[in-house]
Amino acid sequence: MAELKFEIIEHIGVLSENAKGWTKELNKVSWNERPAKYDLREWSPDHSRMGKGITLTDEDIEALKAILNDEEDDIDENDIL
């Protein structure tokens, strides 16, 4: 199996951390020396190992942002309380 090359170009943020110290992160990652894409997955504390994840293009992120913003507008604060 061919070696997987990756480089975290930009660390955007951590969504959560599990008991073993792995963090679910949103980063911009270049896979196999290709242009960087948004990447959402779990990483080991030293970023040497990773879990399964998804990559998103700039267009995917814009669409996701629009969907989430629309959902946020639909939330009624009375439903939360």
N, CA, C and O atoms as a DFTB+ gen file, in Angstrom:
324 C
 N C O
     1  1       0.839      -1.175       0.000
     2  2       0.000       0.000       0.000
     3  2       0.886       1.240       0.000
     4  3       1.869       1.307       0.737
     5  1       0.536       2.217      -0.825
     6  2       1.326       3.434      -0.943
     7  2       1.239       4.264       0.333
     8  3       0.218       4.282       1.021
     9  1       2.337       4.947       0.625
    10  2       2.375       5.796       1.814
    11  2       1.490       7.023       1.605
    12  3       1.503       7.640       0.540
    13  1       0.735       7.358       2.623
    14  2      -0.139       8.520       2.592
    15  2       0.626       9.724       3.102
    16  3       1.103       9.731       4.237
    17  1       0.743      10.752       2.257
    18  2       1.427      11.973       2.667
    19  2       0.374      13.018       3.002
    20  3      -0.625      13.162       2.298
    21  1       0.613      13.743       4.086
    22  2      -0.298      14.823       4.436
    23  2       0.463      15.932       5.127
    24  3       1.502      15.705       5.747
    25  1      -0.070      17.136       5.010
    26  2       0.474      18.289       5.710
    27  2      -0.689      19.159       6.161
    28  3      -1.519      19.574       5.351
    29  1      -0.742      19.430       7.456
    30  2      -1.758      20.339       7.962
    31  2      -1.283      21.754       7.639
    32  3      -0.313      22.248       8.214
    33  1      -1.986      22.390       6.712
    34  2      -1.621      23.718       6.243
    35  2      -2.124      24.791       7.209
    36  3      -1.429      25.768       7.489
    37  1      -3.352      24.590       7.714
    38  2      -3.952      25.564       8.631
    39  2      -4.808      24.840       9.660
    40  3      -5.686      24.052       9.309
    41  1      -4.546      25.111      10.926
    42  2      -5.374      24.571      12.007
    43  2      -6.490      25.578      12.259
    44  3      -6.226      26.719      12.637
    45  1      -7.738      25.157      12.052
    46  2      -8.869      26.075      12.197
    47  2      -9.481      25.980      13.579
    48  3      -9.769      27.009      14.192
    49  1      -9.690      24.768      14.091
    50  2     -10.253      24.669      15.427
    51  2     -10.510      23.247      15.867
    52  3     -10.545      22.318      15.061
    53  1     -10.691      23.099      17.189
    54  2     -10.994      21.810      17.813
    55  2     -12.460      21.801      18.186
    56  3     -12.947      22.729      18.832
    57  1     -13.173      20.752      17.781
    58  2     -14.587      20.618      18.122
    59  2     -14.776      19.902      19.441
    60  3     -15.659      20.258      20.222
    61  1     -13.945      18.882      19.702
    62  2     -14.068      18.120      20.947
    63  2     -12.796      17.319      21.181
    64  3     -11.935      17.204      20.308
    65  1     -12.706      16.766      22.396
    66  2     -11.573      15.913      22.761
    67  2     -12.115      14.712      23.522
    68  3     -12.983      14.861      24.383
    69  1     -11.602      13.506      23.205
    70  2     -12.066      12.316      23.913
    71  2     -11.151      12.005      25.095
    72  3     -10.154      12.693      25.313
    73  1     -11.493      10.972      25.850
    74  2     -10.763      10.623      27.077
    75  2      -9.310      10.241      26.808
    76  3      -8.470      10.368      27.699
    77  1      -8.999       9.780      25.609
    78  2      -7.629       9.386      25.284
    79  2      -6.806      10.537      24.719
    80  3      -5.647      10.348      24.347
    81  1      -7.396      11.727      24.652
    82  2      -6.665      12.894      24.179
    83  2      -6.764      13.166      22.691
    84  3      -6.210      14.148      22.198
    85  1      -7.476      12.290      21.963
    86  2      -7.675      12.539      20.539
    87  2      -8.647      13.697      20.376
    88  3      -9.617      13.810      21.126
    89  1      -8.387      14.559      19.396
    90  2      -9.237      15.719      19.172
    91  2      -9.897      15.655      17.804
    92  3      -9.275      15.278      16.811
    93  1     -11.171      16.031      17.773
    94  2     -11.887      16.164      16.507
    95  2     -11.636      17.589      16.041
    96  3     -11.990      18.543      16.733
    97  1     -11.024      17.737      14.863
    98  2     -10.549      19.037      14.412
    99  2     -11.009      19.365      12.997
   100  3     -11.246      18.486      12.168
   101  1     -11.126      20.665      12.760
   102  2     -11.308      21.180      11.406
   103  2      -9.994      21.846      11.028
   104  3      -9.543      22.785      11.685
   105  1      -9.391      21.344       9.960
   106  2      -8.113      21.866       9.466
   107  2      -8.177      22.003       7.952
   108  3      -9.088      21.485       7.306
   109  1      -7.200      22.705       7.395
   110  2      -6.965      22.648       5.951
   111  2      -5.754      21.743       5.782
   112  3      -4.678      22.008       6.318
   113  1      -5.954      20.665       5.022
   114  2      -4.922      19.640       4.887
   115  2      -4.628      19.387       3.411
   116  3      -5.535      19.286       2.586
   117  1      -3.352      19.290       3.106
   118  2      -2.907      18.883       1.776
   119  2      -2.625      17.387       1.833
   120  3      -1.768      16.941       2.597
   121  1      -3.338      16.619       1.033
   122  2      -3.156      15.165       0.963
   123  2      -2.367      14.829      -0.291
   124  3      -2.731      15.245      -1.391
   125  1      -1.286      14.076      -0.126
   126  2      -0.448      13.635      -1.248
   127  2      -0.028      14.794      -2.144
   128  3      -0.055      14.697      -3.371
   129  1       0.362      15.897      -1.497
   130  2       0.900      17.082      -2.173
   131  2      -0.097      17.756      -3.106
   132  3       0.296      18.478      -4.022
   133  1      -1.383      17.522      -2.877
   134  2      -2.429      18.187      -3.658
   135  2      -2.838      19.468      -2.943
   136  3      -2.468      19.686      -1.790
   137  1      -3.610      20.324      -3.637
   138  2      -4.081      21.546      -2.967
   139  2      -4.873      21.205      -1.702
   140  3      -5.605      20.216      -1.654
   141  1      -4.706      22.044      -0.686
   142  2      -5.345      21.791       0.612
   143  2      -6.861      21.916       0.508
   144  3      -7.392      22.743      -0.234
   145  1      -7.541      21.062       1.280
   146  2      -8.994      21.093       1.406
   147  2      -9.332      21.135       2.887
   148  3      -8.509      20.797       3.738
   149  1     -10.553      21.554       3.179
   150  2     -11.025      21.485       4.557
   151  2     -11.140      20.015       4.934
   152  3     -11.544      19.183       4.122
   153  1     -10.784      19.710       6.162
   154  2     -10.723      18.326       6.602
   155  2     -11.255      18.233       8.030
   156  3     -10.812      18.965       8.915
   157  1     -12.204      17.329       8.245
   158  2     -12.806      17.134       9.564
   159  2     -12.586      15.685       9.974
   160  3     -13.105      14.767       9.339
   161  1     -11.798      15.479      11.061
   162  2     -11.498      14.129      11.531
   163  2     -10.872      14.189      12.922
   164  3     -10.551      15.265      13.428
   165  1     -10.703      13.010      13.533
   166  2     -10.027      12.916      14.823
   167  2      -8.534      12.702      14.592
   168  3      -8.113      11.996      13.676
   169  1      -7.745      13.350      15.471
   170  2      -6.286      13.256      15.411
   171  2      -5.742      12.831      16.761
   172  3      -6.287      13.187      17.805
   173  1      -4.658      12.063      16.727
   174  2      -3.946      11.727      17.966
   175  2      -3.301      13.008      18.499
   176  3      -3.146      13.981      17.761
   177  1      -2.925      13.007      19.783
   178  2      -2.350      14.228      20.363
   179  2      -1.151      14.798      19.595
   180  3      -0.985      16.016      19.531
   181  1      -0.316      13.930      19.014
   182  2       0.858      14.431      18.284
   183  2       0.622      14.537      16.772
   184  3       1.554      14.823      16.021
   185  1      -0.595      14.312      16.332
   186  2      -0.995      14.390      14.917
   187  2      -0.247      13.402      14.020
   188  3      -0.133      13.619      12.814
   189  1       0.261      12.321      14.607
   190  2       0.931      11.298      13.800
   191  2      -0.054      10.244      13.300
   192  3       0.234       9.526      12.342
   193  1      -1.230      10.150      13.957
   194  2      -2.258       9.184      13.563
   195  2      -3.585       9.911      13.451
   196  3      -3.803      10.938      14.093
   197  1      -4.463       9.369      12.630
   198  2      -5.756      10.000      12.411
   199  2      -6.845       8.964      12.273
   200  3      -6.582       7.807      11.946
   201  1      -8.071       9.385      12.524
   202  2      -9.230       8.542      12.296
   203  2      -9.821       8.848      10.929
   204  3      -9.322       9.696      10.189
   205  1     -10.893       8.139      10.613
   206  2     -11.589       8.414       9.366
   207  2     -12.214       9.791       9.437
   208  3     -12.602      10.255      10.509
   209  1     -12.309      10.440       8.295
   210  2     -12.864      11.774       8.271
   211  2     -13.413      12.110       6.902
   212  3     -13.559      11.246       6.037
   213  1     -13.710      13.373       6.728
   214  2     -14.199      13.848       5.435
   215  2     -13.406      15.071       5.004
   216  3     -12.927      15.839       5.838
   217  1     -13.274      15.242       3.702
   218  2     -12.662      16.444       3.162
   219  2     -13.738      17.222       2.419
   220  3     -14.638      16.647       1.806
   221  1     -13.623      18.525       2.487
   222  2     -14.614      19.411       1.882
   223  2     -13.909      20.492       1.070
   224  3     -12.892      21.041       1.495
   225  1     -14.459      20.787      -0.096
   226  2     -13.936      21.874      -0.913
   227  2     -14.411      23.210      -0.341
   228  3     -15.245      23.242       0.563
   229  1     -13.884      24.295      -0.866
   230  2     -14.354      25.618      -0.451
   231  2     -15.851      25.756      -0.697
   232  3     -16.572      26.332       0.118
   233  1     -16.316      25.223      -1.830
   234  2     -17.741      25.288      -2.157
   235  2     -18.575      24.471      -1.173
   236  3     -19.656      24.901      -0.769
   237  1     -18.078      23.296      -0.784
   238  2     -18.775      22.467       0.210
   239  2     -18.913      23.213       1.536
   240  3     -19.974      23.190       2.160
   241  1     -17.834      23.873       1.963
   242  2     -17.855      24.606       3.233
   243  2     -18.860      25.752       3.168
   244  3     -19.590      25.990       4.130
   245  1     -18.902      26.462       2.045
   246  2     -19.865      27.563       1.896
   247  2     -21.296      27.036       1.967
   248  3     -22.153      27.656       2.596
   249  1     -21.557      25.904       1.329
   250  2     -22.896      25.311       1.365
   251  2     -23.241      24.850       2.778
   252  3     -24.364      25.057       3.237
   253  1     -22.299      24.235       3.464
   254  2     -22.525      23.791       4.840
   255  2     -22.787      24.983       5.757
   256  3     -23.675      24.938       6.609
   257  1     -22.020      26.029       5.579
   258  2     -22.202      27.249       6.380
   259  2     -23.607      27.813       6.166
   260  3     -24.266      28.205       7.129
   261  1     -24.064      27.856       4.931
   262  2     -25.407      28.367       4.631
   263  2     -26.475      27.498       5.289
   264  3     -27.446      28.013       5.843
   265  1     -26.295      26.191       5.227
   266  2     -27.258      25.272       5.848
   267  2     -27.303      25.491       7.354
   268  3     -28.382      25.586       7.939
   269  1     -26.129      25.572       7.982
   270  2     -26.076      25.756       9.435
   271  2     -26.638      27.113       9.849
   272  3     -27.331      27.212      10.862
   273  1     -26.350      28.145       9.083
   274  2     -26.903      29.460       9.396
   275  2     -28.420      29.455       9.269
   276  3     -29.110      30.088      10.068
   277  1     -28.943      28.751       8.277
   278  2     -30.385      28.653       8.096
   279  2     -31.020      27.909       9.269
   280  3     -32.077      28.305       9.760
   281  1     -30.377      26.833       9.717
   282  2     -30.873      26.080      10.873
   283  2     -30.884      26.954      12.120
   284  3     -31.820      26.907      12.918
   285  1     -29.830      27.753      12.278
   286  2     -29.730      28.626      13.441
   287  2     -30.875      29.634      13.450
   288  3     -31.421      29.945      14.509
   289  1     -31.239      30.144      12.281
   290  2     -32.338      31.101      12.174
   291  2     -33.673      30.456      12.510
   292  3     -34.593      31.134      12.970
   293  1     -33.788      29.138      12.281
   294  2     -35.041      28.427      12.519
   295  2     -35.233      28.033      13.982
   296  3     -36.333      27.635      14.365
   297  1     -34.196      28.134      14.801
   298  2     -34.288      27.729      16.203
   299  2     -35.053      28.797      16.985
   300  3     -34.714      29.979      16.943
   301  1     -36.064      28.368      17.679
   302  2     -36.848      29.243      18.543
   303  2     -36.313      29.085      19.967
   304  3     -36.299      27.980      20.509
   305  1     -35.877      30.184      20.564
   306  2     -35.306      30.109      21.917
   307  2     -36.284      29.491      22.904
   308  3     -35.847      28.883      23.882
   309  1     -37.590      29.621      22.689
   310  2     -38.585      29.032      23.578
   311  2     -38.552      27.503      23.518
   312  3     -38.914      26.835      24.486
   313  1     -38.118      26.950      22.377
   314  2     -38.012      25.497      22.251
   315  2     -36.874      24.941      23.101
   316  3     -36.911      23.783      23.517
   317  1     -35.857      25.778      23.358
   318  2     -34.698      25.338      24.129
   319  2     -34.998      25.356      25.608
   320  3     -34.549      24.476      26.343
   321  1     -35.744      26.337      26.054
   322  2     -36.016      26.507      27.492
   323  2     -37.068      25.603      27.953
   324  3     -37.419      25.615      29.133
